[in-house]
Amino acid sequence: MPNRMKIRIEPWTEADLALLYRLNAPEMLKYLGGPESEEQVIARHNRYLEIGRKGTGRMFSIVLHPDLEAVGNIGYWERTWQEERIYEIGWGVLPPFQGRGIAASATAATLARASGERKHRYIHAFPSIDNPASNAICRKLDFIFIGECAFEYPPGNFIRCNDWRMDLTK
């Protein structure tokens, strides 16, 4: 892919709170219920830190090289889906850096990390049916399309999503 950017995923740290504030923008969260309050952003940051500490997944910042600029986030976490324990994966790349292959590269790197843990067989992505870019990443990386579903996010708000699944054992 000629326009693929060189990226690295770095474990989420206290310093990434500033990135999370940048990601909390209307254009970033239009498919996910809109921006969060300051208290919600801080709570999310603390959840991201805890995921790694508890061993229930991993959160990362997406760092662009050679400038070492944080341009997004990505991670996976445990959840129960249709009575099965799985990983869920999600990502976000700041608007000036979208369309360059960054999210796809970061997702591929993150899938390799999740697979290496050998903890869960499946990882699912649940992009909104109205989010063409995230659905395209799932297709590009050979996720299997399971179907449309109602998904609660944020709590109390149901959205129509596509359920994409990847077998981490392959």
C-alpha positions in Angstrom: 0.0 0.0 0.0 1.9 3.1 -1.1 0.4 5.6 1.4 0.8 3.4 4.4 2.3 5.4 7.3 4.9 3.9 9.7 3.3 3.5 13.1 3.9 1.9 16.4 1.4 1.0 19.1 2.5 2.0 22.6 0.9 0.9 25.9 -1.5 3.4 27.3 0.0 5.6 30.0 -1.0 8.5 32.3 0.4 10.9 29.7 -2.2 9.7 27.1 -5.0 11.7 28.8 -4.1 14.6 26.5 -4.6 12.4 23.5 -8.0 11.2 24.8 -9.1 14.8 25.1 -8.2 15.3 21.5 -10.1 12.2 20.5 -13.2 13.4 22.3 -14.4 15.5 19.4 -17.8 15.5 17.6 -16.3 14.3 14.3 -14.5 11.4 16.2 -17.6 10.3 18.1 -20.4 10.9 15.7 -21.1 7.1 15.5 -20.7 6.6 19.2 -23.1 9.0 20.9 -21.1 12.2 20.7 -18.4 13.7 22.9 -18.1 12.9 26.6 -18.0 15.3 29.5 -14.7 16.0 31.3 -15.6 13.5 34.0 -16.5 10.8 31.5 -13.1 11.4 29.7 -11.2 11.0 32.9 -13.2 7.9 33.8 -12.5 6.4 30.4 -8.8 7.2 30.8 -8.8 5.4 34.1 -10.6 2.4 32.6 -8.0 2.3 29.8 -5.2 2.2 32.4 -7.0 -0.5 34.4 -7.5 -2.8 31.4 -3.8 -3.4 31.2 -3.2 -3.6 34.9 -6.0 -6.2 35.3 -4.9 -8.2 32.3 -8.4 -8.0 30.7 -7.0 -6.6 27.5 -4.7 -3.8 26.3 -5.0 -0.2 25.3 -2.5 1.6 23.1 -1.8 5.0 21.7 -1.0 5.0 18.0 2.3 6.8 17.4 3.4 8.0 14.0 7.0 7.8 13.0 9.4 9.4 12.6 7.8 12.3 14.5 6.6 10.2 17.5 3.3 12.0 17.4 0.3 10.3 19.0 -2.4 10.3 16.4 -5.0 7.9 17.8 -5.8 5.0 20.1 -6.6 1.4 19.8 -7.3 -1.5 22.1 -9.0 -4.7 23.0 -10.8 -5.7 26.1 -12.8 -8.7 27.4 -16.6 -8.8 27.2 -19.3 -11.4 27.1 -21.0 -11.6 23.7 -23.8 -14.0 23.0 -22.9 -16.0 26.1 -19.2 -16.3 25.0 -16.2 -14.6 26.5 -14.4 -12.7 23.7 -12.2 -9.7 23.1 -13.8 -6.6 21.6 -11.5 -4.3 19.6 -11.9 -0.6 18.9 -9.9 2.3 17.4 -9.9 6.0 16.6 -7.5 8.1 14.5 -7.5 11.9 14.6 -9.1 13.5 11.5 -5.9 15.0 10.0 -4.4 11.5 9.9 -7.4 9.5 8.6 -7.3 7.9 5.1 -3.6 7.0 5.3 -3.7 3.4 6.4 -2.9 4.2 10.0 -5.9 2.6 11.6 -5.5 -0.6 9.5 -1.8 -0.8 10.4 -2.5 -0.3 14.0 -5.4 -2.8 14.0 -3.1 -5.4 12.4 -0.5 -4.8 15.0 -3.1 -5.0 17.8 -4.6 -8.2 16.4 -1.1 -9.8 16.5 -0.8 -8.8 20.2 -4.2 -10.2 21.1 -3.5 -13.4 19.2 -0.1 -13.8 21.0 -1.9 -13.9 24.4 -3.7 -17.1 23.4 -6.5 -16.1 25.9 -9.6 -15.9 23.7 -10.4 -17.5 20.4 -12.4 -14.7 19.0 -12.1 -10.9 18.7 -15.0 -8.8 17.5 -15.3 -5.3 16.1 -18.7 -3.6 16.3 -18.5 -0.5 14.0 -21.7 1.4 13.4 -23.5 0.4 10.2 -23.1 4.0 9.2 -19.3 4.1 9.6 -17.8 3.1 6.2 -14.2 3.6 7.2 -14.2 1.2 10.2 -16.2 -1.4 8.3 -13.7 -1.1 5.4 -10.9 -1.9 7.8 -12.7 -5.0 9.0 -13.1 -6.2 5.4 -9.5 -5.3 4.5 -8.1 -7.3 7.5 -10.2 -10.4 6.7 -12.6 -10.2 9.6 -15.7 -12.4 9.0 -19.0 -10.5 8.8 -21.4 -12.1 11.2 -24.3 -9.6 10.7 -26.0 -6.5 11.9 -26.8 -6.2 15.6 -28.1 -3.8 18.2 -25.3 -2.7 20.4 -25.5 -0.6 23.6 -23.0 2.2 23.5 -22.7 4.3 25.5 -24.8 2.7 28.2 -28.5 3.4 27.7 -28.0 4.1 23.9 -28.6 1.4 21.4 -27.0 1.7 17.9 -27.1 -0.5 14.8 -23.7 -2.1 14.3 -22.0 -4.6 12.2 -20.6 -7.6 14.0 -17.2 -8.5 12.6 -15.3 -11.5 14.0 -11.7 -12.8 13.7 -10.4 -16.1 14.9 -7.2 -15.3 16.8 -6.0 -18.9 16.6 -5.5 -18.9 12.8 
